[in-house]
Amino acid sequence: MKQWQQHAKSALKGVQQSNDFFNTQAFTQAKFPIKIPLQYASLIDANNPNDPLLRQVIPQVSVSDSKYSLSPLNDESNSPVDGLIHKYPNRVLLIASQVCAIHCQYCFRQNFDYSQHDAISNWPTIEQYIGDHAEINEVILSGGDPLSLSDQKLEKLIKNIENFEHITTLRIHSRSMVVIPSRITEYLIKIIAKTRLNVVLVTHINHANEISTEFCENIAKIENATLLNQSVLLNGVNDDLDSLKSLSLALFDAGILPYYLHMLDKVSGAENYEVSDEKALKLHQQLQSQLSGYLVPKLVRDSGLNSKTWLL
C-alpha cells in the first residue's frame, strides 16, 4: 500500500473518532458521513469553533428551504450513458471514482447514485459514445475524486482516452492533492508528463490555511500541466475579503491560478453555507480593486444548464 493510500485509510471517520481527535462534542450524526484525513485535521485549530477548515467538514444544522434539493445540478438528466455526463457540447465528464479523500459537508454530489455511474466498469459503452461524437475534444475526470484511483488505474484510463484522435485535452478535478499531499506521487507526475494530451489540473481549495508546505513542494514537481483552482464561496469559511485575497496570493505562490469562485450548489443539508449574491458581488468587486486581474477568479454559478452563469 502506497503512503497516500495509508493516509486515506487512516482518515477520521464518524462522530466518535472526530470528537475524540478534536476533544469536542461538536460533531454530530450527519446524513453525509464524516471523513477527514489526518493531514487535513492537523491544520485545523481545534480550539476555534469557527475555524474555516473545521466548518467545511463538521455537520451543519439543516434548515428547510425549498430552493435546495438532493440533486441541484440534475446530473442524471445529462447522462446519456452510465458514468458519463455530457452537459457542454465540446466536453464530457467521466465519473472516474465514487470515493473522496474528504467529505465536505457542502458537496453537491453527496446524494449521487454512484452505483449506476462508474466510468471504468462501463468503459465499452463510454468508448462507443465518445467515438461517435467527434465534436468532443475534452474529457474531464471527476467523481468522487479521480485521484482516489491508484496510479495504475488512472494511467490505464488516460491511455484509453488518448486513443481518441479528436480528444486533445484532459482535465482532472481533485481535492485529494491538498488534503493528502502525498497523493502527488512520482508515478503520478510521470503519467502527467508523458501523455500527449493537454493536461489541466484543477485543485479544489477554499482557504489559504489548507495549503501546506508539503502540498506546495509536491505540486511544484508537476510538469506538462496547466494548474488552476476552483473554490466554493462558503459562509463562515471564505466569505470575507481577507480570506479570498489570501487564498489567491497563496495559490499563485504555489504556481496555481485562481480560476473559478463558485456560488454554492444548493444541495439539501448545505443551507448554512449560502452566501447571498449581493455579498458575493461586493466581495468580488473588492478583490478586483486589490489584486491583479490574473489573481481574481471568475464568479460563477452552475445552474445545471449547458453553460455556467457568470455573476460578474
C-alpha positions as CSV (number, residue, x, y, z in Angstrom):
1,M,0.0,0.0,0.0
2,K,1.3,3.4,-1.0
3,Q,1.8,6.1,1.6
4,W,-1.1,8.2,0.3
5,Q,-3.3,5.1,0.4
6,Q,-2.3,4.6,4.0
7,H,-3.2,8.2,4.8
8,A,-6.5,7.8,3.1
9,K,-7.3,4.7,5.1
10,S,-6.4,6.3,8.4
11,A,-8.8,9.2,7.9
12,L,-11.1,10.1,10.8
13,K,-14.5,8.5,10.2
14,G,-17.7,9.1,12.1
15,V,-18.7,11.1,15.1
16,Q,-16.8,9.3,17.8
17,Q,-13.4,9.4,16.1
18,S,-13.8,13.1,15.2
19,N,-14.9,14.2,18.6
20,D,-12.1,12.2,20.3
21,F,-9.4,13.7,18.0
22,F,-10.6,17.3,18.4
23,N,-11.5,16.8,22.1
24,T,-15.0,18.1,21.5
25,Q,-18.6,17.1,21.3
26,A,-19.4,19.3,18.3
27,F,-19.5,16.6,15.7
28,T,-23.0,15.1,15.4
29,Q,-24.5,12.4,13.2
30,A,-24.9,13.6,9.7
31,K,-26.6,12.3,6.5
32,F,-23.3,12.7,4.7
33,P,-20.8,10.6,6.7
34,I,-17.9,12.4,8.3
35,K,-14.5,11.7,6.8
36,I,-11.4,13.8,7.5
37,P,-7.7,12.9,6.6
38,L,-5.4,13.3,9.5
39,Q,-3.1,15.6,7.5
40,Y,-6.1,18.0,6.9
41,A,-7.2,17.6,10.5
42,S,-3.8,18.6,11.7
43,L,-4.3,22.0,10.0
44,I,-7.5,22.7,12.0
45,D,-7.4,24.9,15.1
46,A,-9.5,22.6,17.4
47,N,-9.9,25.5,19.9
48,N,-11.6,27.6,17.4
49,P,-15.2,26.5,16.6
50,N,-15.2,28.9,13.7
51,D,-12.0,27.5,12.1
52,P,-12.6,27.8,8.3
53,L,-11.3,24.2,7.7
54,L,-13.4,22.8,10.5
55,R,-16.5,24.4,9.2
56,Q,-16.2,22.6,5.9
57,V,-16.2,19.1,7.5
58,I,-18.4,19.4,10.6
59,P,-22.1,18.6,10.0
60,Q,-24.3,21.7,9.9
61,V,-27.8,22.1,11.2
62,S,-30.1,21.6,8.2
63,V,-32.6,24.4,7.5
64,S,-35.6,23.5,5.4
65,D,-35.5,25.5,2.2
66,S,-37.5,24.7,-0.9
67,K,-34.7,26.1,-3.1
68,Y,-32.5,23.2,-2.0
69,S,-32.7,19.7,-3.5
70,L,-30.9,16.3,-3.4
71,S,-29.5,16.9,-6.9
72,P,-29.1,20.6,-7.6
73,L,-27.3,20.2,-10.9
74,N,-29.5,17.5,-12.2
75,D,-26.5,15.5,-13.4
76,E,-28.6,12.4,-14.1
77,S,-30.6,14.1,-16.8
78,N,-27.4,14.9,-18.6
79,S,-26.0,11.4,-18.5
80,P,-26.7,9.7,-21.9
81,V,-24.7,6.6,-20.8
82,D,-23.8,5.5,-17.3
83,G,-20.6,7.1,-15.9
84,L,-20.6,10.0,-18.4
85,I,-22.2,13.4,-18.1
86,H,-22.5,15.4,-21.4
87,K,-23.7,18.9,-20.4
88,Y,-21.5,21.0,-22.6
89,P,-21.1,20.5,-26.4
90,N,-17.3,20.0,-26.7
91,R,-16.6,18.1,-23.5
92,V,-17.7,15.2,-21.3
93,L,-17.3,14.5,-17.7
94,L,-16.4,11.0,-16.5
95,I,-17.3,9.7,-13.0
96,A,-13.9,8.0,-12.6
97,S,-14.4,7.1,-8.9
98,Q,-17.1,7.3,-6.2
99,V,-14.5,7.8,-3.4
100,C,-13.3,11.1,-2.0
101,A,-10.4,11.6,0.4
102,I,-12.5,14.0,2.4
103,H,-16.2,14.5,2.9
104,C,-17.1,18.2,2.5
105,Q,-20.5,18.8,4.0
106,Y,-21.5,21.2,1.2
107,C,-20.7,18.6,-1.6
108,F,-23.3,18.8,-4.3
109,R,-22.9,15.1,-5.2
110,Q,-23.4,13.7,-1.8
111,N,-26.6,12.1,-2.9
112,F,-25.4,10.9,-6.3
113,D,-26.1,7.3,-7.2
114,Y,-22.5,6.2,-7.9
115,S,-23.6,2.5,-8.2
116,Q,-25.1,3.4,-11.6
117,H,-22.3,5.7,-12.7
118,D,-18.9,4.1,-12.9
119,A,-16.9,5.1,-15.9
120,I,-14.3,2.4,-15.6
121,S,-16.7,-0.5,-15.3
122,N,-18.9,0.9,-18.1
123,W,-15.9,1.8,-20.4
124,P,-17.0,-0.1,-23.5
125,T,-20.3,1.9,-23.7
126,I,-18.5,5.2,-22.9
127,E,-15.8,4.4,-25.5
128,Q,-18.6,4.0,-28.1
129,Y,-20.2,7.2,-27.1
130,I,-17.1,9.3,-27.3
131,G,-16.1,7.7,-30.5
132,D,-19.5,8.6,-32.0
133,H,-19.2,12.3,-31.0
134,A,-16.3,13.9,-32.9
135,E,-17.3,17.4,-31.5
136,I,-15.9,16.3,-28.1
137,N,-12.3,17.5,-27.7
138,E,-12.0,17.5,-23.9
139,V,-12.5,14.8,-21.2
140,I,-13.0,15.8,-17.6
141,L,-12.2,13.3,-14.8
142,S,-14.3,13.8,-11.8
143,G,-16.1,11.8,-9.2
144,G,-15.9,11.4,-6.3
145,D,-12.3,12.2,-6.8
146,P,-10.4,10.7,-9.7
147,L,-7.2,10.7,-7.7
148,S,-8.6,8.2,-5.3
149,L,-7.9,5.7,-8.1
150,S,-4.5,4.0,-8.0
151,D,-1.8,5.4,-10.3
152,Q,-2.1,2.2,-12.4
153,K,-5.8,2.5,-12.9
154,L,-5.6,6.2,-13.6
155,E,-2.8,5.6,-16.2
156,K,-4.9,2.9,-17.9
157,L,-7.9,5.3,-18.1
158,I,-5.8,8.1,-19.5
159,K,-4.3,5.8,-22.2
160,N,-7.8,4.8,-23.2
161,I,-8.7,8.4,-23.6
162,E,-5.6,9.1,-25.6
163,N,-6.8,6.6,-28.2
164,F,-9.4,9.1,-29.4
165,E,-7.7,11.3,-32.0
166,H,-10.3,14.0,-31.5
167,I,-9.6,14.3,-27.8
168,T,-6.9,17.0,-27.2
169,T,-7.4,18.0,-23.6
170,L,-7.7,16.1,-20.3
171,R,-8.9,17.9,-17.3
172,I,-8.6,16.4,-13.8
173,H,-10.6,17.9,-10.9
174,S,-9.3,16.8,-7.5
175,R,-9.3,17.8,-3.8
176,S,-7.1,14.9,-2.8
177,M,-3.8,16.7,-3.6
178,V,-4.4,19.4,-1.0
179,V,-6.0,17.2,1.7
180,I,-3.5,14.3,1.3
181,P,-0.4,15.9,-0.3
182,S,1.4,12.6,-0.6
183,R,-1.1,11.7,-3.3
184,I,1.2,13.6,-5.7
185,T,3.4,10.6,-6.3
186,E,6.4,10.3,-8.6
187,Y,4.3,7.9,-10.7
188,L,1.5,10.4,-11.0
189,I,4.0,13.1,-12.0
190,K,5.3,10.8,-14.8
191,I,1.8,9.9,-16.0
192,I,1.0,13.6,-16.5
193,A,4.4,14.4,-18.0
194,K,4.3,11.7,-20.7
195,T,0.7,12.0,-22.0
196,R,0.1,13.6,-25.4
197,L,-2.9,15.3,-24.1
198,N,-3.0,18.9,-22.9
199,V,-3.5,18.4,-19.2
200,V,-5.4,20.9,-17.0
201,L,-5.2,20.0,-13.3
202,V,-7.9,21.8,-11.2
203,T,-7.3,21.8,-7.5
204,H,-10.3,22.4,-5.2
205,I,-9.0,24.7,-2.4
206,N,-11.3,27.0,-0.5
207,H,-9.0,28.7,2.1
208,A,-5.3,29.6,2.3
209,N,-5.0,27.6,5.6
210,E,-5.5,24.4,3.5
211,I,-2.2,25.0,1.6
212,S,0.6,23.2,3.4
213,T,4.3,23.3,2.8
214,E,4.2,19.6,1.7
215,F,1.5,20.4,-0.9
216,C,3.5,23.3,-2.3
217,E,6.6,21.2,-2.6
218,N,4.8,18.4,-4.3
219,I,2.7,20.4,-6.7
220,A,5.8,22.2,-7.9
221,K,7.1,18.9,-9.3
222,I,4.3,18.6,-11.8
223,E,5.2,19.3,-15.4
224,N,3.2,19.4,-18.6
225,A,0.1,20.7,-16.9
226,T,-1.8,23.9,-16.5
227,L,-2.7,24.4,-12.8
228,L,-5.9,26.0,-12.0
229,N,-8.1,26.3,-8.8
230,Q,-11.8,26.4,-8.2
231,S,-13.2,27.4,-4.9
232,V,-16.7,27.5,-3.4
233,L,-17.8,30.7,-1.7
234,L,-18.9,29.5,1.7
235,N,-20.5,31.3,4.6
236,G,-18.1,31.3,7.6
237,V,-15.2,29.8,5.6
238,N,-14.1,32.3,3.0
239,D,-16.8,34.9,2.6
240,D,-14.6,37.9,3.6
241,L,-12.1,39.9,1.6
242,D,-9.0,38.9,3.6
243,S,-9.7,35.2,3.1
244,L,-10.3,35.5,-0.6
245,K,-7.3,37.7,-1.1
246,S,-5.0,35.5,0.9
247,L,-6.2,32.4,-1.0
248,S,-5.5,33.9,-4.4
249,L,-2.0,35.0,-3.3
250,A,-1.2,31.6,-1.7
251,L,-2.4,29.8,-4.8
252,F,-0.2,31.9,-7.0
253,D,2.8,31.3,-4.8
254,A,2.1,27.6,-5.3
255,G,2.1,28.1,-9.1
256,I,-1.7,27.8,-9.4
257,L,-4.0,30.4,-11.0
258,P,-7.4,31.1,-9.3
259,Y,-9.9,30.3,-12.0
260,Y,-13.4,29.9,-10.6
261,L,-15.1,31.1,-7.4
262,H,-18.4,29.1,-7.4
263,M,-21.6,30.1,-5.7
264,L,-22.9,27.3,-3.5
265,D,-24.7,24.5,-5.3
266,K,-28.0,24.3,-3.4
267,V,-27.9,20.7,-2.1
268,S,-30.1,19.8,0.8
269,G,-28.1,20.0,4.1
270,A,-25.8,22.8,2.9
271,E,-28.2,25.7,3.6
272,N,-25.9,27.2,6.3
273,Y,-23.1,27.7,3.8
274,E,-25.0,30.0,1.5
275,V,-23.7,33.5,0.7
276,S,-26.0,36.0,-0.9
277,D,-25.5,37.2,-4.4
278,E,-25.3,40.8,-3.1
279,K,-22.4,39.9,-0.7
280,A,-20.7,37.8,-3.3
281,L,-20.7,40.6,-5.9
282,K,-19.4,43.1,-3.4
283,L,-16.6,40.8,-2.4
284,H,-15.6,40.2,-6.0
285,Q,-15.6,43.9,-6.8
286,Q,-13.3,44.4,-3.8
287,L,-11.0,41.7,-5.0
288,Q,-10.7,43.3,-8.4
289,S,-9.7,46.6,-6.7
290,Q,-6.9,45.0,-4.7
291,L,-5.5,42.2,-6.9
292,S,-4.1,41.9,-10.4
293,G,-6.6,40.6,-12.9
294,Y,-5.0,37.2,-13.2
295,L,-5.5,36.7,-9.4
296,V,-9.2,37.3,-9.5
297,P,-11.3,34.2,-10.1
298,K,-14.4,34.3,-12.2
299,L,-17.5,34.4,-10.0
300,V,-19.9,31.8,-11.4
301,R,-23.0,29.8,-10.6
302,D,-23.7,26.3,-12.1
303,S,-27.4,26.3,-12.8
304,G,-27.5,22.8,-14.2
305,L,-27.9,24.3,-17.7
306,N,-25.5,23.8,-20.6
307,S,-23.2,26.7,-19.5
308,K,-22.1,28.3,-16.3
309,T,-23.7,31.7,-15.3
310,W,-21.2,34.5,-14.7
311,L,-22.3,36.7,-11.9
312,L,-19.6,39.2,-12.7
